[in-house]
Amino acid sequence: MYLFHHGRLFTRDERRPYLEDGAVVTEGERIIAVGTSAELKQSYPQAQPIDAHGQLIMPAFINTHTHIYSGLARGLSINGYHPTNFYEILDGMWWKLDRELTLADTRASAYATYLECIRNGVTTVFDHHASYREIPGSLFAIAECAKETGVRSCLCYEVSDRDGEEKCDQAIRENADFIRYCQEQNDPMLAAMFGMHALFTLSDKTFEKCVKANDGRTGYHIHICEGLNDVEDSRDRYHMLPAERLAKWGILGEKTILGHCIHLTEPEMDMIKETHTMVVNNPESNMGNAVGCSPVLRMFEKGILLGLGTDAYTHDMLESLKAALAIQRHHNRMPNVGWNEVTTMLFHNNAEMAARYFDLPLGVIREGAAADIIVMDYLPFTPLSADNLDGHMIFGMNGRQCRTTMANGRLMYHDRRFVGLDEEKLSAEIRNTAEKLWGRVNR
């Protein structure tokens, strides 16, 4: 049992959004009490105290689209890599990297990603993995790291035709095996989706195999309309829009996540809305890859459930939030749009999306919700309240201000020190693995 106390408590609960000197009590995996510090210290004297020192107590963050396989790429320079378009970025960087990933590299990538998530107050991730050198067992290796570090994870493997039929079939089996494992284990911190790369690297034959292997057990996690090549491939080879091709194979639905969705048409947005399919915007990645700006405002008007991810460009959800607002205003040439949409994406919709895969309520501090809580160091120069918190987060805060992280009642990070993990040892192992991987990529 833990008592978070002496903090400015922002709950994201409309019934009780803010307490100036607030406190939260957790027992097991749940929050059991929310109130003032004075009330809860008196009512729960046996609880282990966590003093927020007047800082912010908040719900932890959720990232609805990331890539663990890129965890060892930071600082990597590939010989001869000078991309001029999106396909060359994929082929010259990311596919070249994932073709060298062994199970050991996958584990190191997972540790690197999860440590960064915890440091930035992220306790739930939806990951989309690829490691085409060594596919079998890769999702299970990530799951082991997730359990060790304590980060709630929904995992899938990126099926693609790009490395031939044998590798494609291995990727399909990895998804199917991991889905079965998650169903058997029924672990509240682990879930599975069926992953696919993007339509332009997937034949109809592969779609048929994926749908058969999934057998309706879970939703799909797939990139769509990220680059124009995805649109052109569907049009030129299949004579249909990308979303129409997904609909043909029964991919759309309330358990499916579509990543990016930049070059959507109005009819495709209608199909996504009608099928209750989820969409994730990844603004920094889209800008970095020069693929365009997602029509976030229009999708909101349509009523599509739209979340915020990072595509592994960062693990700081507040960084992604700032970028999401800036690109929408820049792209639409309107300085007064996007605020409600991007804050809703991060603070409400990500939790609603997670609820389709995890049972306990996330993204909120209230009795009965998951004990996913962070403490953020922030002493504002200007007035701070429940009415203007989002403004402070966009203009005054970043993920590394997180000093304490709890997920599902497990204290993972306290006063900027990892709990139960040897950070120095893990970091040394990760660096050693990365050095060897870089050597293979550039040989």
N, C-alpha and C positions, 0 to 999 in steps of 0.2 A: 504494500500500500504506500502510495506517494502523495505528498501534499505540495503542490506548486502554490506558492503564496507570495505576498508582498510584490505584486506586479500589476501593471495596467492591463487588464484582461479584455481582449477582443475575441468574442466567441463565434462570430458569424452566425449566431442564432438570433433571428429576428425578435424572439420573445424577450431576450435579455442580452442585447448586443455588447454592452460595455459595463465594466465595473472598475472604478478608479483604483481601488485597492483590492483586487480580486484574487481568488484562489480556486484551485481545482483539486479534487481528490480522485485518485485512480486506484482501482483494485482489480488485479488480474488484467484482462485485456480491455476493460471498460472504464469510462468515467462514471463515478458514482455520485459525485456532488459538485455543485458550482455555487459559489457564494462569495462573501467578503472574507478577507484574511482572518479577521477577528472571529467570525462565526465558525469557520471550518477548522481553525486551530483549536478552538474549544471543543468542537464536536468530534474531532479525529486526532486526539493527542498521540495515538500510537503510530500515526503515519510518518514515514520518513520525509523530512522537510527538504524542499528544494526552493531556496530563496531566490526570487527573481531580481532582488535589489532595485525595485522600482522600474524595471525594464518591462518590455512587452511580452505577455503570454498570449499565444495564438494557436490556432490549428496548424498542423504541419501541412506542407505542400504536396501536391500530386502532379506528376509529369505523365501525360497521356501518350507521348510518342518519343522514344529515344532509341539509341543503338549502342548497346554494350560493346559490340565488336570494334567500335572506333576508340575504345578506351586507351589504347597504347599509341595513338596517332599524334598526340600533342607534340609539336616540334619536329615531326617527321618531314624530311625533304626527300623526294623521290627523283632520282636521276632522270633527266629528260622530260620531266612533267611540266608542261606549259599549256594548260587547257585553254581552249577558246570557246567551248560550249559545254552544256550540261553533260552530254554523253561522254565527252573526253574527261570530265571530272570523275564520273563513275568508273570508266574503264581504266583511266590512268592512275587513279588514287584508291578508291574504295574497293573495287573488285580486285585490284592488284594486292591490296592489303589482306582482304578476307581469304584470298587463295593461299595465303601463307599461314593462316591461323590454325595452330594445333589446339588440342584440348588444354594444354598448359597455358597457351596464350589466351584462350577464352577465359580460363579461370582468372588470370592476371587482369584481363580487361574488366571482368566482373568486379573484382575487388577494387580496382581503380575507380570504376563508376560508382559503386556503392559507397565508398569512403567519401567521394565528392558529394554524393546525394545527402549523406548524413550531415556533412559540414554545412550544407546549404539548406538544411531543414526539410528535405524531401524524403518522405517515408513510404511513398507508393509510386511505382513506375510501371509503365506499359512498354515492354521492350520488343524490338524487332531485330532478331539476330541473324548473322551470316558468318560462317567459317568454313569455306568450301574445301580447305585442305583436309579437315577432319570434322565431318558432320556428325556421325553417330555418337550419342552421349553428350553433345554440346549443351543442349538445354538442361540436361540433368546436372552438368557441371556448374552451370549458372545458378540453378536452383540450390545447390549445396552452398554456394557463396551467399545467396540471398538469405538462407536460413542462418548461416553463421553470423552475418552482419546485422540481420534483423529487418531488412527492407522488404516490404510487401511488394510482390512482383507478379505481373501477368506476362507470360513469356510465349514466344512463338519463333519458328524458324522461317527464314526468307526463301521460299521455293522459287526457283528460276531455271529457265532452260539454258542460261548463258554458259554453263560449263558441261553441257552434255546430259544425255538421258540418265546415265548411271548416277551422277551426282544429284540430279533432279529427283530421282526416285528415293535416294537416301534422305534428302530433305523432306520429302513427303512422309516417309516412315518416321523421321524424327519428330515431326509434328504429331502424327497419329499416336506414337508411343508415349509422348509426353502428355497428350490430352488424356489418354487412358490412365497414366500414372496419377495425374491430378484428381481425376474422378475417384480413383481407388483410395488415395490418401486423404482427400477431403480436408486439406490443410487450409485454414482460413487466411493464411498469409501467401498462398500460392495459387495461381490460376493459369489457364492455358487458352490461347487462341490458335487459329490456323493461319500461319504466316505465308504471304506471297509477296514477291518483290514489286513488280509493276506490270501493267498489261503488255508493254512492248517487249518484255522478256518471257512472256507466258503464252504458249500455244493453246489452242482449244483442247488438244489431247491432254495437256498438263492440267488445264482447268477441270477436265472430266475426272482425271485421277485424284485431284485434290478434293473435289466434292464427294467422291466415293469414299476416300480415306477418312474424311471428316464425319460423314454420315449424320450430319445435322447435330453433332454433339456440342459444338461451340461456334462462336462467330469468327470472322476472318479479319486479319489485320493486313492491309495492303496499301501501297502508294498508288495514287491515281491523279492524273493530270498535273503532275509536278512540273514536267517539262513539255514543250510542244511536241516532242518526239512521241510521247505517249498518245496524244490526240491524233497525230498524223498516222501512226501505226494502226490504230483502231479504224480510222477512216479509210486508209489505203488498202489494208489487208483484209479487213472484216466488214467494211462498208457500214459501220455503225459508230455511234458515240461511245466513249469509254464506259460511261455508266450503263449504257444499254448492253454492252458486252457483259458487264458484271451481273446485270439483271437476268440476262439469258441463262447464266449458270447458277442463279439463286444465291449470289454472293451478298447482295444487299440485305439489310435486316437490322433489327435493334441491337444485336450483339456484335455487329461488324464496325470496325474503325477504318475510315478512309483517311490516309495521310495526305496533307498538302492541299489538293483540290483547288489549284490555282486557275486552270484554264477550263472551268466548267461553263456549260451553256445553261440557259434558263430551264429548258426541259430536263436537264440532268439534275439540277437543284430540286426540281419538283419530284423527281423519282426518289432522290435521297430523302426528302421530307416525307413522302408518302410511305416509305418503307421504314421510317424511324431509324435510319442509319446514322451513325455518329461520324463526325469529321473532326480532324485535329489540324490546327494551324501552327506552323513552325516558322515564325517570321524571320529570325536571324539567319537560319539556314537558307531560306528562300532568297534573301538579299545576297548572301554570300555566294550562292550558286548562280545568281543573276537569272533566275527563272521566272520572276514576276511576283506580283502581290495578290494574295488570295482575296476573293470578293467577300470578305468577312461581313461587311455591312449588309450586303444583299442576302447572304445566307441567314443572317439574323432576321431580316424582314420576312424571309420564307418560313421561319420557325424551325430551322435545322439545329440540332444539338451540336454545338461547336465548342470544342475544348482547345486548350493551349498546351503545346508540347515544345520540345527544344531540338528534336532531331539530333541530339547529342552535340549540338553546337556549343552548348553550355549546360551546366547542371543547376544553374541559378534561375529559378522561376521568375524572380523579380526582374532580372535582366531581360528575360523573354517578354515579360509584361511591358516593360518600357519600349522595347523594339516593336511590339505589336501595335502599340498606340501610335508611335512615331510614323511607321510605314503606312498605316491607314490614313493618317492625316496628310502625309506627303503625297500618297498616290491619288487620293480624292481631292487634293488641293483645297482642303477645308480644315481650318484649325480648330473647329468645334465639334468634330465627330470622333467616334470610336471609344470614348471613355467608358461608357456603360457596357459596351460590347466586350472590350478586352478584360475588364475587371470581372464581368460575369463569367467569361470563359475560364479564368483561373480560379476564382473563389467559389463559384457555384457549379458551373457545368462540368468541370473536371471531377468534382465529387459525385455528380449525377451519373457521369459515365462510369466511374469506379463502382458505383452501386449496382451496375449490371453484371459485375463479376465478383464483388466481395459483399458479404452480408452485413457487417457492422457499418453504421453511418460514418462517413469520413468527411473531413473538411469543416467540421463544426465541433465546438466545445459545448456539450450538454449531457445531461444524465443519460446513460445508455449508449452513447456514441463510443467509437473506438478511442482508446487512449493514445491518440496521435497528437502530441503537443510539442511545441517549440517555445523557447525563450529567445527573444531577439534584443540585442543591445541597441538601444536607440533613445537618446536624450534630445528631444526636439528643441529648436530655437523658437518655434512658434506654437500656438495652441494646437493641441491634439485631442481629438474626440472620435466617437464612433462615426460622426458625420463626415470627417475629413481624413480618416485613416488611409484610404486608398491614395489620396494625394500625397501623403507622407511616404507611402510605400513606393510610389512611382518616382518621386523627385528626391527622396532622402534616404532610401534604404537599399540594401542589396543582400543577397543570400548569405554572404560571409559574416554578416552581423549576427548570425545564429550562434548562440553560445551553449544551448542545451537542446537535445533532440530525444524524444521518446516515440516509439512506434508499438502499438498494440500492448501498451503497458510495460514494455521493455525499455529501460534507460540505456541508450546507445552512445550518448555524447553528453558530457556534463562539464560545464565551465571550460569548454573547448578542449576537452580530453576525451578520447574514445574509452568506452567502458567495455571491458572484456575482450578488447582487440589490441594487439601489439602493433601500433601504427608504424613505428620505426622498422620493425622486422618486415611487415607486409610491404611497405614502401620500397625497401631494399630489394625484395624479391620481385616486385613489379618492375622496377628499373632494370634489373638484370634480365628479366624476360623480354622487356621491350628492346633492349640493346641487341639481343640475339635476333629478334623478329625483324628489326630494321636492317640488320645485315643480310637476311634472306630476301627482303623486299628489294634491296638494291644490288643484289649480286648479279 
